[in-house]
Amino acid sequence: MRKSSWSRSRKQKAAGSLKRTMEDTTASVHPVRSDVPVAARRTEARLLQIPLGTPVWLMKGWPASRKRSPWMPVRRGTVARRVHVGVVGEQHARPEIERLAEAVGQEVARRGGVLVCGGLGGVMEASSRGAAQAGGLVVGILPGTRAEDANPYVTVPVVTGLGEARNVIVVRSSDALVAVGGGYGTLSEIAYALKLGVPVVGLGTWELSRPGLEVDPIVRAQDPAEAVALAWELALRKRSANGTQSESEKGG
């Protein structure tokens, strides 16, 4: 009995220490960037502070949706990878296009997905802002060599130094793509996605046609919620065909 009581006490002390560490980190992760929403800072604090292999009994205070996340181990040595939705569009977008992109980002986060984008301004920043404000995880694939170039809502900046060639990485990192408006750079991302077998959902974006092409390969959506719903369904269908879908990915 004494051994059991001592073990319980040690676990309680460890849990209390972890809680205090997370609270301190939440306040200090973005000491300068005060424009980053609290939900996004809390998400990043958890990402930085919860090490792989942390026992499940330390996770009792976490919401159920966080207990099987991309950075936390699950049973049988596998990792539950969330759906990655890429959002692409022009860097200098009109206000109405940015509003659509922001709503897309919010919907991706609401479903528990990871938003992947080019990490800069325009549609990329608007979608990042929507996801961050909803407590989501944002991965920014940057064309330059400085992480500081990322917009303030990117959780994980990925520096490539590849310039426009980073568009391929955005596509490769996504299970499905949502194109919101867009210029020629967006058109290149759409083309890469279609060539590589990544589903593309369009929201006020390019229409593709040529002799011999009977159907536009871009799936059309009428609003942000429908765009993300279609992208999510196509992403899961693609994963299922590849045999990689897990129960934790069936968000909705």
N, C-alpha and C positions, 0 to 999 in steps of 0.2 A: 504493500500500500504506500509506503514512504517513497519508493522509487517512482510509482505512478504519479503521486502528488508533486514530486520534484520535477518530473518531465512536463506536467501541465503548467507549472509555474514558469519554467524556462520558455515554453512556447508562448505564454502570455506576454512575457517580457520582450521577446523577439518581435511579436506582432505589434506591441506598443512602440518599439523603436522604429520599425519600418513605417508605421503611420506617421510618426513625427518627422522622419526623413522626407517622406513624400510631401507633407505639408510645407516644410521648409523649401524644398526644391520647386514646388508649384509657384512660390512667390519669387524665386530667384532665377528661373530658367530664362525669362526674358526681362532682365532688369532695365533695359533701355527701351525695348520695343513694346511700349505700353499699349499700342494699338492692336496687339494680338489678343484675341478674345480669351477670357478665363478658361473656357472649356478646352481651347486648343492648348493653352499652357499646361493644364492639368493632364491632358493626353500625353504631351511630350514629357512631362515629369514622370509619368508612369513608365513611358517607354525607356527613359534613361535610368530609372531607379530599380525596376523589377528585373532581377537577373534571371537568365534561363536556369531552370532547375529549382526555382523557389517552390517549397512545399505548398500543396493546395490549401492546408489549414491557415496559411497566411493570407489567402485571397478571399476570406469570408466577407470582407467589407466591399468587395468589388461587385458591380452589377453583373448579372448573368451573361450579358452580351460581351463583357470584357474577359470572361474566364476562358474563352477559347478564341484567342486573338493571334495575329501573325507573329507576335514576339513572345508567346507563352507556350510551353510544351504541353502536349496532350498525350493520351495513352498510346501505348505500343510504339513509342519513339517517333511518331509522325507529328507534323506541324499542320494545323488547320490554316490554310492560306485563304484569306478573304478574296472576294471578287475584285479585280483591278479594272476600273473603268477609266479609260483615257478620254480626256476632254481637249479638243483641239479647236482652234479658231484664230482669227486675226489679232495681231498685237495692238493695233489701233482701231478698236471697234466702236461702233455707235452705241449710245446709251441703252437703246432697246435690246441690242445684241448682248451687252454686258448683263442686263437684267435676266435674260434667258439663261446665260451661262451661270450666273450666281444661283439661280433656282435649280439648275442641273446639279451643281456642286452640293447644295443642301440635300437633294434627294439621294445622291450617292451616299452621303454620310448617314442619312436617316436609315438607309438599308444596311448599314454596317460595312460598306465597301471602302476600298482605298482609291482615292482620286489620283490619277497620274496625268501630268501636264508638262508643258515646256518651261514652267517655273517663272516666266516673266510677266509682262503686263497684259492689258486688254482682256480677252476671253480667258486667258490663263489665270490672271489675277482674280477676275470676277468669280470664276468657278472655285478657285482656291479659297476665296473669302467665304463663299457659301458653305463649303465643306467644313472649314475651320470653325465658323460660327455655330455649326451644328455638332461640333465635337469630333469631326472626322480626321482621318490621317491623309495628308497631302504630300505626294512625292513629286518634286520638281526636277525634270531632266534638263539641266542648263547647257546652253551652247558654249559658254565661255569657260574661263578658268578660275572664277571667283565665286565662292558660295554666297558672298554678300550681294551678288547681283539678283538673287532670288527675291520674289515679292514677299512681303512680310507675313504671308499666311502659309508659306511652304513649311511643312514639318521636317521633311527630309530632303535637303538639296543634294542633287547628284551632279557633280562637276564633270564635264566630259571634254571640254576644249575642242569639240568637233564642229562647232559652227552649226550650219543648217543640217549637217549629216546626223545630228542628234535626233532628228525626226524619226529615224529608223528605230532608235532606242525607245522613244516614246511609244511607238507602235508595238514593238516587241515586248514591252513591259505591260501591255494592256491585254485583258481578256476580250474586251470589246471597246469600240471607239464611238464617241458622240461628237460629231462635227457641228459646231454652232457658228453659222455664218462662215466667214473665212475667205482668205486670199489665196495666192498661188502656193504659199507654204503649206496651207491647210490642204490644198489639192494634192500636194506631194504626199502628205501623210495619209490621205484617203487612198491614194494609189498604192502606197507601200502596204497598207492594211489589206486591201483587196488582193494584192499579189501574194501576201503571206498568209492569207486565210483568216484574218482577224475581222469579225463582223463590224460593219459601220452603220450607225444610225445618224440620219441627218435632220437638223433642225434649222431650216432656213439657209441651207448650204448649197453646194454645187449640185447640178444635175448632169449625169453622164449619159452621153449618147454617141453612137457611131454606127456606120453601116454594119449590119450583122449582129449588133447587140440588141436583143429583143426587149430586155427588161433592165431598167436602171438598177445596178447592184446595191445602191444605197437604200437602206430601209428608211422610209419617211415617218416622222413623228409630228404631231400637231402642237405639242406643248412639252415643257421640260419633264413633267412626271411620266408622260408616255414615252419620251425618249429614253429615260433611265430604265423604265420597266422593260422596254424592248431590248435595250443593251444587256440588261441583267439576264433576261431569258436566253438571248443568243449566246452570252458568255457561258451560262450553265450548260446549254446544249452542246457547245463546243468542248467544254471540259468533260462532259459525260461521254462524248464520242471518243475522247482521248483517255477515258478511264481514270480521271483525276478528281472528279467531284466528290466532296465530303458533305456530311449532313450539316455542318456548320455554315456552309456556303448558301444554303437555301433561304436567304433573307428575303423579306418582302413586306 
